[in-house]
Amino acid sequence: MEEKKKGAYIFLGNNKIQSGLKLYYLHGGLHLFMNRENEIQKLEKSQRDYLMEAVVESIENNNLPLYVSEGKWETKLQSIENNKYLYFCYNALQQLSGDLTVFGHSLDETADYHIIQAINDSNVENIAFGIYTTSDKNLIEAKLKKQFPRKHIYIFNSRTFYRSVNYINTSKVLKILK
């Protein structure tokens, strides 16, 4: 659950929200940080500041960004397991069922095998995967089908995200009605 505090949201280690969109930052982000009290906070853009200015100000106040980008998947998984927010997100992914949308992620086996494994361990049935360069669609789709042999893969153009998600949902409904 999140609690609002001074222009930021604090992660409290549980999630009581049962409905609605759940958005998890599996590798953190520059807008997430550990404050001096070891609390995990998510910055918001205030009406007068840009988000990047808030990030810089947070760093200047000795708050460390919560961002995992280094190395191979084993190193990333170790960092995830040592942070309560990232570990919460990872567990949520493993326990997910139904549909999953992947946006802005390559799922490289060297760097992100832990995520591939978590998705395969989950009860996710359908994966909508956003790609930016549609000329690579067939290659990417073949890679994803190999990585997720028991999942249905749907490719969408990430440049037209909202329109694409609507199309995917309509396509699924039409398949069910047939």
Buried (B, 14 or more C-beta within 10 A) or exposed (E): EBEEEEEBBBBBEEBEEEEEEEEBBBBBBBBBBBBEEEBBBBBEBEEEBEEEEBBEEBEEEEBEBBBBEEEBBEEBBEBBEEBBBBBBBBEBBBEBEEBBBBEEEEBEEEBBBBBBBBBBEBEBEBBBBBBEEBEEBEEBBEBBEEBBEEBBBBBBBBEEBEEBBEBBEEEBEEEEEE
